[in-house]
């Protein structure tokens, strides 16, 4: 591996990395070209596990026929999430540098444009994230429903922008005692 210039706290600026080639991403869970990341402090992962969602086959997952958030918001995150020695998972060749310690998914730099990892047609069944298992924290944390089961207003707004109907209150799960806030949502991640 070529020598990379070092900066404070053993951080290498993204601009000093030489991309090997454009990323290729197939179906979810398939191979993605990953280039070495930067030397950063390891990403601190939440101590509470996230629940399955997104690209799982759950019939009640509205994300699998939407994708609006991936084509509207800027997806920026700490550079420690980049694939490499820091323990991050986001492929370096799919991001742009937006600050010394911040990166964002290509295509989302200015907001209002779709993420490079989004595959499929907005608002249609089958839309998905080509790097779902490696997606950055903003994508993992964006939930179509609030903890109380009410629809996320940001999700509602971008769904309406692409012509989709608003989401109802989160459907009840059989094991949640009939109360949406009784247990964390099982659909806690976005699909695309």
N, C-alpha and C positions, 0 to 999 in steps of 0.2 A: 504494500500500500504506500502511495506517495506520502511524503512528509507534509503535514498540514500545519499552517501557521497557528500558533497557540495564542490565546488571549486570556484575560483574567478568568480565574476559576476553571481553567482547562476547557474553556468553551471555544469552539472553532466556528467562525461565522459561516453561514450557509454560502455566502458569495465565494468563499475560498474552496468550496467543493466543486469538483469537476463531474458533471453528470455523465454516466457511462452511456446511456441511451434513453430514449423515451420509455416510459413504463408500459408494459403490456399487461392487461388485466383481462382475465376471462370470466367465467361464471364464479359466483361467490364460493370461496373456499379453494379456488383454483390458484395456479401459480401467478405470482406478481413479481416483476423484476424489482429487486431491492438493491440499492447502492449503500455503501457503508455510511453510517450516521456520523454524528459529531460526538466529541467527548464532552459529555455534560453530566451533571449529577443524575443519578437514577431517578426515574419517574416514580413518585410516591403514588401508589394505587390506593383507592379507597379501601378501608378495612371491611366494609360491608359489601358483599357480592352483588353485582347487578343481576337482574333477572333476565331470562331468555326473552328475546323479542326479535324485532327487525326481520332478518331473513329466515326466521323459522317459519314453519308452515301454518302458523296460527291463523285461523279464519277471521278472527276479530281484529287483526292488525291492520289499521288503516294505512300504515306507511307503505305497505306492499302494493298500493295502487295510487300513490300520491307523489312523493319526491319534491314537493314544493319547497320545503326548507332547504334542500340541497341546491336549489336553483335560485335562492333568494338571499340567504344570509352569508356573510363572510365567516369562514370557518378558520379562526385563528387560535393558536395554542402555543404552549411553552415548547421550545426546541428540544427539550429532553424527551419528548414523545417520538422523536424521529428514530427510525430504525438504526441500530448500531450498538456500540459498546455501552451506551447509557441504559439499555434495556427497553427503549421505545420500540414501537412497531410500525409507525407511519412511514411508508416508502419515501425516501428523500427526493427522488425524482418527480414526485407528484406535488411538491410544495414550493412556495415562493417565500423568500425572506421578507418580513415586514418590520423587523427591528432586530437589535442585537441578540435578543433572546426569544423572539417570537417568529413563528412561521404561520403560513396559512395555506390551505389547499388551493392549488392552481385553479383558476377560473372564478374563484370567490373573492379575489383581492379587493374588488370595489363593490361587491354586493350586487345582487340583481342578475347574476349570471350563474350558470350551472357549474357544479364541481366537476373536475376532471374524472373523478371516480364514479360518477353517476352513470348508470347504464339503463336504457329504456326510455320510454316516452312519458313525460309528465302526465299524471292523472290516470295512467293506464295500468292495468294489472301486470305484474312482472317487473316493474321498475325496481332497481336494487343498487346497492353499493358494491362496486367491484373489489373493494378492500375492506369489506364489512368486519372481518375478524381483526383487522389492523387499523381501523378507523380511529381518529383522534378523539380526545375527551369531549369537545363540544358536541360531537355527533352521538357519543355514548350517553351524554347527560340530557340531551334534548328529548323531552317526553311529550307526546301529544296530549297527555292528561296531567293535570295538577295532582298533588298528593291526595286531595279530597275527592278526586274522581271527576271534577269539572274539567271541561276542555281547556287546553292551554291557549290563551288569547293570541299568542304569536303564531301558533300553529293554525288557528282558525283564520287569522288574517291572510296568511300566505295561501292557504287552501282556497279561500274565496278569490284571491287574485288569479288563480289558474282555472277558476270555474267549478271547483268542487264544492259540494254541500258542506255545511258546518258539521263538526263531529257532535254526537250526543254525549251525555254523561257516560263515563267509562262503564262498559258492561260489567255486571257482577260475575265473579268466578264462583263456581260451585262450593269452593272451600273457604270463602272469605266471610262467611256469616252474613252475607247480604249487605255488607257495609263496604263501600269502596275504600274507605280510609282504614279499614281493619288490618289489612296487610299491604305491603308494597305492591305496586303494579307489576304484573308479569310481563307487561309489554313496555318495559322501562327504557328501551332504546329505539331510535329511529331506524328505519330500514335502509334508507338511501343516504 
